Amino acid sequence: MLKHRVATAAVGTPIVVLAIWFGDPWFTLLIGAAALAGTYEFYRMASLERREPLVYLGLLWALALLLSPHYHGSSPLVLPLVVTATLLISLIWLLRKPSKKEAFQNWAWTIAGALYVGWMLSYWLNLRGLQPLEAGRNWVYLAVLATFANDTGAYFIGRARGKHQLAPEISPAKTREGAIGGLACAVLAAMIVATVLNLISPFSFEYWQIAPLGLFIGVFAQLGDLVESLLKRNTGVKQSGDLLPGHGGILDRFDSLIFVGPAVYYYVVWVVM
C-alpha cells in the first residue's frame, strides 16, 4: 500500500505543481477533471444506497459551479442564473422519471454532489486568481503543501504513536495523536513554504499571519477528511474509488482539499489582504 501511495504521488505531484505554476487553462483543467471524477464517485456511492441521483445533470452542474470564478468578468447575473437553473431543471426532471418513489431523496443527492464537490473546489480557482497572479499562485502552493503535510504527518504519527481514537464512530483508524501531529506538521510546513516562496517570488504577508493559517489549514483538512469518512460509512464503502493506486478515489485524496480551499481563500481575503 505504501509503495503504491509513493508511486502515485511521484507521478501526480509534478502534474499538480506545473498546473499551479502555469495557471489557466491548465489549473482549471486539473481542478475540473478532479471535480468531475469526484462528483461521479459521490453519485456512485449514492447508488450503492439504492439512490438514483441525476448523474449526468449533476456532473454538468458540478462543472458549471466549479467554473463560477470565471463568470465574474461577464455578468453578476450568471452565477444566480446557474444556481436557479440547477434547481428548476432538476425539479422538473423529477416529473418525467418513471419512478416517483423517493424522488426528493434522489434530487437531494444530486444537488449535494454538485455543491459538495463542484462548488467547494471552485474556491481553488478563486484562490489561484487572486491578484497579482504570482501571489495567487503562492497561496495555492502554500495551501496544497500544508494540507499534504497535515495528511502525511497525521498518517505516520498516528501509526507510530496513536493510542486514543479521534472519532471512533466515523473513522476508527484516526487518532488524537495523529491529529495533533498533523496540525503541527501543517503549521511547520506553512512557515517553511511561505519563507521559500517569498524568496523565489515575493508576495505580501506577515509571518504572524502564517502560523494561524497553517493551523487553520490543518483543522479544516482534518474536518474534510472526517466528513468524507462519514460519507463512506453512510454508503457502506471503504474507498470512494480506485482511480489513484494506494490512495483510493479522487474524493479519498481531495477530501481535505475540498474544505481547505474555501477556508484559505477567506482567510487570505479577510485577514491577509
Secondary structure, DSSP 8 states (H G I E B T S, - for coil): -HHHHHHHHHHHHHHHHHHHHH-TTHHHHHHHHHHHHHHHHHHHHHHHTT----HHHHHHHHHHHHTGGGGTTT-TTHHHHHHHHHHHHHHHHHHH-S--TTHHHHHHHHHHHIIIIIIHHHHHHHHHT-SSHHHHHHHHHHHHHHHHHHHHHHHHHHHHH--SEEETTTEEEEEHHHHHHHHHHHHHHHHHHHHHHHHHS-----HHHHHHHHHHHHHHHHHHHHHHHHHHHHHT-S-S-SSBTTTBSHHHHHHHHHHHHHHHHHHIIIII-
